[in-house]
């Protein structure tokens, strides 16, 4: 076991060092707001994949839409290396990666610089006490509002019924515009699934939630900042937790 851990540790170190040489990866950069057109060498719309892991969606979307730019964001350099390496090997010049904390996202983009955000199989943070860490919590949506273009779209794809339900609560609470709502993505059959939803991540294949069902939501955020209804959301979570216990 010690030998295996040592080998894995050495592999990570090699990847971290190599990541520093990748032209399609930035790590906690400064002065990037308003300059992403220089990074991509074009003015095409930018889509983010948050908590991207190995970047399956950033890479997959990059293949589908060469006329758009895609940026995977995560803190785990070992995972980012996988997606960044694949993008380089496939010469996907419209795919890049940013290594940073999600809650610092507003520091790296200016208002209107991002057109869409994909949140693919994030940690659902199932404990009620950690609800504020869910990437569809209003505190994160307010951050996204600071960088999204008018009528910017949020996509959520998850195998967590709890996160799907929670996000619908947030949407209803703030009266957000729903574009698409699929309780079971694959139940409609292959022909009814968009090419975007056919992209599968490593975590989707694991079916950690054990539900054998994939949920999808897309919705728009308003131009005006979300009002503070966090207390009402917290109470809804408390009631749900109380119901589970009873």
N, C-alpha and C positions, 0 to 999 in steps of 0.2 A: 504493500500500500504506500509506504514512504517513497519507494522508487517511482511509482506511478505519479504521485503528487509532485515529485521533483521534476519529472519529465514534463508534466503539464505546466508547471511554473516556468520552466525554461522556454516552453513553446510560447507562452504569453509574453515573456520578455522579448523574444524575437519579434513577435507580432507588433508589440508596442514600438519597438525601434523602427521597424519597417513602416509603420503607420506614419511616422514623422516624415518619411520621404514621399508619401503618396500625394500627388498634385490635386487629387479630388477630395482631400480631407483637411479640415481646419479644426484646431483644438483650442477652444476658449479664445477665439480671436478678438482683437479690439478694432474699433473703427469700421465695422462692416455695415452698419445701417446705411441703406441707400447705395451700397457698392456691390451688391450681389451680381449685377450685370457684368461687372469686371471679372468676377470669379467664373461665371459661365460663358463670358465672352459673347453675350447676346442680351436682348431685352425681353426674352420670352417669359410668360407667366411662371411663377414659382409655386410649387406644391411641396408641403412638408409632410414627412412621416415621423410622428413623434414616438419616442420610446421604440425606435425602429429595430432594435436587436440586430439581426444579421442583414437587415435592409431588404428583405424580400419584396416589400411593396415599392420602395423607392426604385429598385432595379426593374421590377416587373412593369411598373407604370412607365419607366423610362424607355422600355422596349416598345410599349404600346403607343407612346406619344413622343416621337422625336422632336416635335415642335414645341415642347414644353420642358421646363426644368424641374428636377426633383431633388429634394435634399432630405436625407435621413438624419434624424437627431437622436442621440443617445449618449449616455455617459460611459458605457462599457466599451472601451477601446478594443478589447479582444473580439467582441461581436461585430463592431463596426468594420474591423479588418476584413471580415468575410465578404460583406457586401461591397466594400470599396475595391477589394481585389477582383471580384467578379465584374464590377463595372469597368475597371481598367482592362481586364482581359477581353471584354466584349466591345471595348472602345465606345462605351456609352458616355459621350462627352456631356450629356445633359443630366447626369446623375452625380451628386456629390454628397458629402457627409460632414456633419458638424458635431463635434464632441463637446457637450456642455450639459448643464442641468436644465431640465425643462422649465423650471420656475424662473430661469434667467433669460428666457426666450425673447422677451421684449427688448433686451439689451442689444440684440444682434440684428434687428430688422427695424426699418422705419414704418410708419403708418402707411398701409396700402401696398406694402412690398410683397405680400403673400396672398395668393388667390384662393388656395384651398389647403386644408389640413386633414390628413388621415391619421387616425388613432387606431392602430391595429394590435389587437390582443394585448392590451396593457395589463399590468398587475391590477386586478379589480379591488385590491385593498378591502377585503371583505369585512374586517372588523369595523364596527360603527365608529369607533374612536379614530379611525384612520380615513374616514370618508373625505376629508379635505385633501387627501393625497390622490383621490381619483381624478384622472385627467379630464373628466367632463364635469367636475365640480365647478360651480360659478366662479370660484377664485381663479381657476385656470381659464375659464371662458373669458373673463375680463382681461387676462393677459393676451389671449388670442385676438380680442377686439382691437388691441393696440397695434397689431401688425397686419391684420386682414384688410383686403380691399373691400369696398362697399359690396354688400351681398355676398361676401366670402362664405364658403361652404365648409362645414365640419363633417367628416365621415367617421363613424365608429363601427368597427367590426370586432366582435367579441364572442367567446363561447361562454361568457359568464351571464347567467340570467339575472344575477343581482346587479351587475353593472348596467346591463341593458335596461332593467326596470328603473334603476336610479336615474339614468340619463333621461328617460321618458318623464320622470317626475320633474327634473330640472327644466326640460322643454315646456312642460305644461305650466309650471310655476311662473316662468318668464314669458309665456305665450310666444314661443319661438316658432318660426315657420319650418314645418317638417317637409322635406322633399321626398324622402323615401323611408319606409319603415317595414322591415322584414323580420318577423319573429323567427323564421326558419328559412335561411337563404336557399338551401338546396332542395327544399320540398317541392318547389315549382318545376323542377326538372332542368336539365342542362341548357335547353334552348332559351329558357326564361332568365338565365343568369347573365349579367353583363360581363364583358371581358375583365373589367376591373375586379369584380367580385370573385372571379375564377382564380385569381392569384392567391396562393396559399403560403402561409408562413410556417416556420418550424413549430411554433406553439399551437397553431391550428391542428396540425397533425397529431399532437400529443393528446388533445382533448382533455386538458387538465380538469375542467369543470365536470367532466363525466356526463354531460347532457346529450352528447351526440347531436347537438344543434348549434348552428352558427347564427348569431343575431347581427342585424345591420341597421344603422340609422344614419341618415344624412339630414342636416338642418342648417339654417342660416342664422347668423347672429345679426342683431340690429346695429345701426350705425351709432346709436346712443348707448352709453354705458349701462350695463345691467343694473337694475335697482337692487338694493341689498335686501334679499329675502332669505338670507342664509339661516336665520333663526327658524323660519317656518320649515325649511328643508331639514334642519336638525331635528325638529320635533317630529317630522314624518319618519325619520330614521329611528328615533326613539320608540315610536309607536310600533314600527315594524319589528324591532328587536323585542319589545314587550310581547307582541303577538306570538313570536317564535317560542319564547320561553313558556308561554301559557298553552 
